[in-house]
Amino acid sequence: MKAAIIGTTGYGGGELIRILANHPYIKIHSIHTTRDEKPVSEEYPHLTGIFDKVLTKIETDKIAEESDIVFLATPSKVSGKLAESFLNKNIKVIDLSGDLRLKDPTAYEAWYKHESVDASILNQAVYGLSEWNREQIRNANLLANPGCYPTAALLGLAPVLTEKLIDSNSIIIDAKSGVSGAGRSPSMGTLYAELNENFKIYKVNEHQHIPEIEQQLSLWNEEEVNVTFSTHLIPITRGIMTTIYVQLKEELNTSRLLDLYKETYDGHPFIRVRKNGVFPSVKEVKGSNYCDIGLNSDSRTGRLTIVSVIDNLMKGAAGQAVQNANIMFGFEERAGLEMIPLYP
């Protein structure tokens, strides 16, 4: 299978190159940019002598004619228009931005602050949460890759929410991310002097991933769910930790809940549920497509604490995109993604 990547100069696009350069079935046919045409190794020197394809301009007809799938690693507002230009062409599309995730155009415009693509396009896009939407993904031609924070939060919450074991109005998600989640464009908040030895909250009750999380939780819950979702920037390069607090409807001990999670994610190769009393850290998934989950049920308060960690550029972006491509084409789900986490 031949793949095209648009937006290769960002961190998500760079990770797609790293994964697909060693994929057994999907080969990178072309890479594209809206900037200057040049070897991608000039943008990413670590690719020198390994991957020296030249970045070329975006010609949708040519890309669709030459490739089987295109990955859009472009920013919101750009991706939606590109996705629209590939419709009704013989090519599958995976969008790593937020442009196709929300089904309500009004909600998208309220949270993302720019115009939505047409609702008819949004309705065609399958939400690519790999472990929970496999059947839809298999038949998809247009796929909205989930956001990094929603991936960690939803994978952590799904087993207890779908089993109706928690009060859906009690969900608090406390999330922390490394600086690569902010993208490659420089900004004051991501300067070394601003971030080093610092830890700060941002977009308080205003993060654009809130409606994405609530949309999927509401589908599972079969009625509206609202969450308290806080995001923090921490002085590491990559990784997300979500610590989630929920009220249990009845007393359930940690061992029983861990059994539920292990049973739910049995057969899902990228979900690792930790033993009782053991909690994951972001370094333990760095550079991999794993989502690691730990739990503790507090009999004193009746609350369940869920800890879910991912690499934001892998399971939170490029890794999940390739996992979804594998499902779409009927390949082994782990193809190209079996790298061991980087440690230490």
C-alpha positions as CSV (number, residue, x, y, z in Angstrom):
1,M,0.0,0.0,0.0
2,K,1.2,3.5,-0.8
3,A,0.8,6.4,1.6
4,A,1.0,10.1,1.2
5,I,1.7,12.4,4.2
6,I,0.6,16.0,4.2
7,G,2.1,18.2,7.0
8,T,5.4,16.3,7.4
9,T,7.2,19.2,9.1
10,G,5.2,19.0,12.3
11,Y,5.8,16.5,15.2
12,G,2.9,14.3,14.2
13,G,4.1,14.1,10.6
14,G,7.6,13.4,11.7
15,E,6.3,10.5,13.8
16,L,4.4,9.1,10.8
17,I,7.7,9.0,8.9
18,R,9.4,7.2,11.8
19,I,6.6,4.6,11.9
20,L,5.9,4.1,8.3
21,A,9.6,3.9,7.3
22,N,9.6,0.5,8.9
23,H,6.0,-0.6,8.2
24,P,5.8,-4.0,6.5
25,Y,2.8,-3.2,4.3
26,I,2.4,0.6,4.0
27,K,5.2,2.5,2.2
28,I,5.6,6.2,2.1
29,H,5.1,7.2,-1.6
30,S,5.2,11.0,-1.1
31,I,5.3,13.8,1.4
32,H,3.8,17.2,1.0
33,T,4.0,20.7,2.4
34,T,2.6,24.2,1.9
35,R,6.1,25.5,2.5
36,D,9.3,25.3,0.4
37,E,10.1,22.1,-1.6
38,K,13.2,20.6,-0.1
39,P,14.4,17.3,1.4
40,V,12.6,16.6,4.6
41,S,16.0,15.8,6.2
42,E,16.7,19.6,6.0
43,E,13.7,20.1,8.3
44,Y,14.6,17.0,10.4
45,P,18.3,16.4,10.4
46,H,17.9,13.1,12.3
47,L,16.5,11.6,9.1
48,T,19.8,12.3,7.1
49,G,20.8,9.2,5.2
50,I,17.7,7.4,6.4
51,F,14.8,9.1,4.7
52,D,15.6,11.9,2.2
53,K,12.4,12.2,0.3
54,V,11.7,15.7,-1.0
55,L,8.7,17.7,0.3
56,T,6.5,18.6,-2.6
57,K,3.4,20.8,-3.1
58,I,-0.1,19.5,-2.5
59,E,-1.8,18.3,-5.6
60,T,-4.9,16.4,-4.4
61,D,-5.7,14.7,-7.8
62,K,-2.2,13.5,-8.2
63,I,-1.9,12.2,-4.6
64,A,-5.3,10.4,-4.9
65,E,-4.2,8.8,-8.2
66,E,-0.8,7.6,-6.9
67,S,-1.5,6.6,-3.3
68,D,-4.0,4.4,-1.4
69,I,-4.2,6.5,1.8
70,V,-3.3,10.0,2.8
71,F,-2.5,11.1,6.4
72,L,-3.4,14.8,7.1
73,A,-1.0,15.9,9.8
74,T,-1.9,19.5,9.2
75,P,-3.5,22.1,11.7
76,S,-7.2,22.5,12.3
77,K,-8.8,24.7,9.7
78,V,-6.4,23.4,7.1
79,S,-7.1,19.7,7.5
80,G,-10.9,20.0,7.0
81,K,-10.5,21.7,3.6
82,L,-8.0,19.1,2.5
83,A,-10.2,16.3,3.6
84,E,-13.1,17.7,1.6
85,S,-10.8,18.0,-1.5
86,F,-10.1,14.2,-1.3
87,L,-13.8,13.1,-1.0
88,N,-15.1,11.0,-3.9
89,K,-11.6,10.2,-5.0
90,N,-10.3,6.6,-4.7
91,I,-8.2,7.2,-1.6
92,K,-8.7,6.7,2.2
93,V,-8.1,9.7,4.4
94,I,-7.0,9.9,8.1
95,D,-7.1,13.3,9.6
96,L,-5.0,13.9,12.7
97,S,-6.5,17.3,13.4
98,G,-9.7,18.2,15.2
99,D,-11.6,19.3,12.1
100,L,-13.7,16.1,11.7
101,R,-14.1,14.9,15.3
102,L,-17.2,16.9,16.3
103,K,-20.4,16.0,14.7
104,D,-22.1,19.4,15.5
105,P,-20.6,22.2,13.3
106,T,-21.9,24.8,15.9
107,A,-20.0,23.1,18.7
108,Y,-16.8,23.0,16.5
109,E,-17.0,26.7,15.7
110,A,-17.6,27.6,19.4
111,W,-14.6,25.6,20.6
112,Y,-12.2,25.9,17.7
113,K,-13.0,29.5,16.8
114,H,-13.2,29.0,13.0
115,E,-15.6,27.8,10.4
116,S,-16.6,24.1,10.3
117,V,-16.6,21.9,7.3
118,D,-20.0,21.0,6.0
119,A,-22.1,18.7,8.2
120,S,-22.4,16.2,5.4
121,I,-18.6,15.7,5.5
122,L,-18.6,15.4,9.3
123,N,-21.3,12.7,9.1
124,Q,-19.1,10.6,6.8
125,A,-16.1,10.7,9.2
126,V,-15.6,7.7,11.5
127,Y,-14.2,8.5,15.0
128,G,-11.1,6.4,15.1
129,L,-10.8,5.3,18.8
130,S,-9.2,2.1,17.7
131,E,-10.2,-0.2,20.6
132,W,-13.8,0.9,20.6
133,N,-14.8,1.6,17.0
134,R,-13.1,-1.3,15.1
135,E,-16.1,-2.3,13.0
136,Q,-16.7,1.3,11.8
137,I,-13.0,1.8,11.2
138,R,-12.8,-1.3,9.0
139,N,-15.4,0.2,6.6
140,A,-14.2,3.8,6.8
141,N,-12.9,5.9,3.9
142,L,-12.7,9.1,6.0
143,L,-11.4,8.9,9.5
144,A,-11.1,11.4,12.3
145,N,-8.1,10.4,14.5
146,P,-8.9,11.2,18.1
147,G,-7.1,13.9,20.1
148,C,-4.3,13.0,22.5
149,Y,-6.1,14.0,25.7
150,P,-9.4,12.3,24.6
151,T,-7.6,9.1,23.8
152,A,-6.1,8.8,27.2
153,A,-9.2,9.9,29.0
154,L,-11.7,7.8,27.0
155,L,-9.7,4.6,27.2
156,G,-9.5,5.0,30.9
157,L,-13.2,5.7,31.4
158,A,-14.8,3.4,28.9
159,P,-15.0,0.1,30.8
160,V,-16.7,1.6,33.9
161,L,-18.9,4.0,32.0
162,T,-20.2,1.4,29.4
163,E,-21.0,-1.0,32.3
164,K,-22.9,1.8,34.1
165,L,-20.8,1.5,37.2
166,I,-20.2,5.2,37.8
167,D,-22.1,8.4,38.2
168,S,-21.7,10.0,34.8
169,N,-22.0,13.5,36.4
170,S,-19.1,13.0,38.7
171,I,-16.2,12.8,36.1
172,I,-13.1,14.9,36.8
173,I,-10.2,14.5,34.5
174,D,-6.9,16.0,35.6
175,A,-4.5,15.8,32.6
176,K,-0.8,16.7,32.2
177,S,1.1,16.9,28.9
178,G,4.6,17.3,27.6
179,V,5.4,20.3,25.5
180,S,5.4,18.5,22.2
181,G,1.6,18.5,22.4
182,A,1.7,22.2,21.7
183,G,3.2,21.6,18.3
184,R,6.4,22.8,16.6
185,S,5.5,26.5,16.1
186,P,7.3,28.6,18.7
187,S,5.3,30.5,21.4
188,M,6.0,32.3,24.6
189,G,4.5,29.5,26.8
190,T,6.8,26.9,25.3
191,L,10.1,28.7,25.6
192,Y,12.6,26.9,27.7
193,A,12.9,29.7,30.2
194,E,9.1,29.8,30.7
195,L,8.6,26.0,31.0
196,N,11.7,24.7,32.6
197,E,11.3,24.1,36.4
198,N,7.6,25.1,36.0
199,F,4.2,23.4,36.0
200,K,1.2,25.3,34.9
201,I,-2.5,24.9,34.1
202,Y,-3.9,26.3,30.8
203,K,-7.2,26.7,29.0
204,V,-9.1,26.3,32.2
205,N,-12.6,24.9,31.3
206,E,-11.9,26.0,27.7
207,H,-9.9,23.3,26.1
208,Q,-11.1,22.3,22.7
209,H,-10.9,18.6,23.6
210,I,-13.7,18.9,26.1
211,P,-16.6,18.5,23.6
212,E,-14.8,15.6,21.9
213,I,-14.6,13.8,25.2
214,E,-18.2,14.6,26.1
215,Q,-19.5,13.6,22.7
216,Q,-18.1,10.1,23.0
217,L,-19.0,9.6,26.7
218,S,-22.5,10.7,25.9
219,L,-22.8,8.1,23.1
220,W,-21.7,5.4,25.5
221,N,-23.9,6.7,28.3
222,E,-26.9,7.2,26.0
223,E,-27.5,10.5,27.7
224,E,-25.6,13.7,28.0
225,V,-22.3,13.7,30.0
226,N,-20.5,16.8,31.1
227,V,-17.0,16.6,32.6
228,T,-14.6,18.8,34.5
229,F,-11.4,18.7,32.4
230,S,-8.2,20.4,33.4
231,T,-5.0,20.5,31.4
232,H,-1.5,21.2,32.6
233,L,1.8,21.7,30.8
234,I,4.8,20.0,32.4
235,P,8.5,20.3,31.5
236,I,9.0,17.1,29.6
237,T,9.0,16.6,25.8
238,R,6.4,13.9,25.3
239,G,3.8,12.0,27.3
240,I,0.4,12.5,28.8
241,M,-0.9,11.4,32.2
242,T,-4.6,11.6,33.0
243,T,-5.7,11.1,36.5
244,I,-9.5,10.6,36.5
245,Y,-11.8,10.7,39.5
246,V,-15.3,9.2,39.4
247,Q,-18.0,8.3,41.9
248,L,-18.9,4.6,41.9
249,K,-22.6,3.7,42.1
250,E,-21.9,0.9,44.5
251,E,-19.0,-0.4,46.4
252,L,-16.5,-2.3,44.2
253,N,-13.0,-3.2,45.2
254,T,-10.0,-2.5,43.1
255,S,-9.4,-6.2,42.3
256,R,-12.9,-6.6,40.8
257,L,-12.5,-3.5,38.7
258,L,-9.1,-4.5,37.5
259,D,-10.6,-7.8,36.3
260,L,-13.2,-5.8,34.4
261,Y,-10.5,-3.8,32.7
262,K,-8.4,-6.8,31.8
263,E,-11.5,-8.6,30.4
264,T,-12.6,-5.5,28.4
265,Y,-9.2,-5.0,26.9
266,D,-8.3,-8.6,26.3
267,G,-7.3,-9.0,22.7
268,H,-6.3,-5.3,22.4
269,P,-2.6,-5.4,22.1
270,F,-1.9,-1.7,23.0
271,I,-3.7,-1.6,26.3
272,R,-1.8,-2.7,29.3
273,V,-3.7,-2.9,32.6
274,R,-1.4,-2.8,35.7
275,K,-1.5,-5.0,38.7
276,N,-3.3,-3.9,41.9
277,G,-1.2,-1.2,43.6
278,V,0.9,-0.5,40.5
279,F,0.5,2.7,38.6
280,P,2.0,3.7,35.2
281,S,4.2,6.6,34.5
282,V,4.7,8.5,31.2
283,K,8.3,7.3,30.7
284,E,7.0,3.7,30.6
285,V,5.1,4.3,27.3
286,K,7.5,6.9,25.7
287,G,8.0,6.3,22.0
288,S,5.4,3.5,21.9
289,N,1.7,3.0,21.0
290,Y,0.8,1.7,24.4
291,C,-1.8,3.1,26.8
292,D,-1.1,1.9,30.3
293,I,-3.9,2.0,32.9
294,G,-3.9,1.7,36.7
295,L,-6.8,1.8,39.2
296,N,-7.6,2.3,42.8
297,S,-11.1,2.1,44.4
298,D,-11.3,4.0,47.7
299,S,-13.9,2.4,50.0
300,R,-13.7,5.4,52.3
301,T,-15.0,7.9,49.7
302,G,-16.6,5.5,47.2
303,R,-14.5,7.1,44.4
304,L,-12.5,5.4,41.8
305,T,-9.2,6.8,40.7
306,I,-8.1,5.9,37.1
307,V,-4.6,6.7,35.9
308,S,-4.1,6.5,32.1
309,V,-0.8,7.3,30.3
310,I,0.1,7.5,26.7
311,D,2.8,9.1,24.5
312,N,0.9,12.0,23.0
313,L,2.7,11.8,19.6
314,M,2.2,8.0,19.3
315,K,-1.1,6.6,20.8
316,G,-2.2,10.2,21.0
317,A,-1.6,11.0,17.3
318,A,0.6,9.2,14.7
319,G,0.7,5.7,16.3
320,Q,-3.1,5.5,16.6
321,A,-3.4,6.8,13.0
322,V,-1.3,3.9,11.8
323,Q,-3.2,1.5,14.0
324,N,-6.4,2.7,12.4
325,A,-4.8,2.4,8.9
326,N,-4.0,-1.2,9.7
327,I,-7.6,-1.9,10.7
328,M,-8.9,-0.1,7.6
329,F,-6.8,-2.3,5.3
330,G,-7.2,-5.5,7.2
331,F,-3.5,-5.7,8.3
332,E,-2.3,-7.1,11.6
333,E,-3.2,-4.3,14.1
334,R,0.3,-4.2,15.5
335,A,2.0,-3.9,12.1
336,G,4.8,-1.2,12.2
337,L,3.9,-0.4,15.9
338,E,5.7,-3.1,17.9
339,M,8.5,-0.9,19.1
340,I,9.4,-1.2,22.8
341,P,9.0,2.0,24.8
342,L,12.2,4.1,25.2
343,Y,13.6,3.8,28.7
344,P,15.0,5.5,30.6
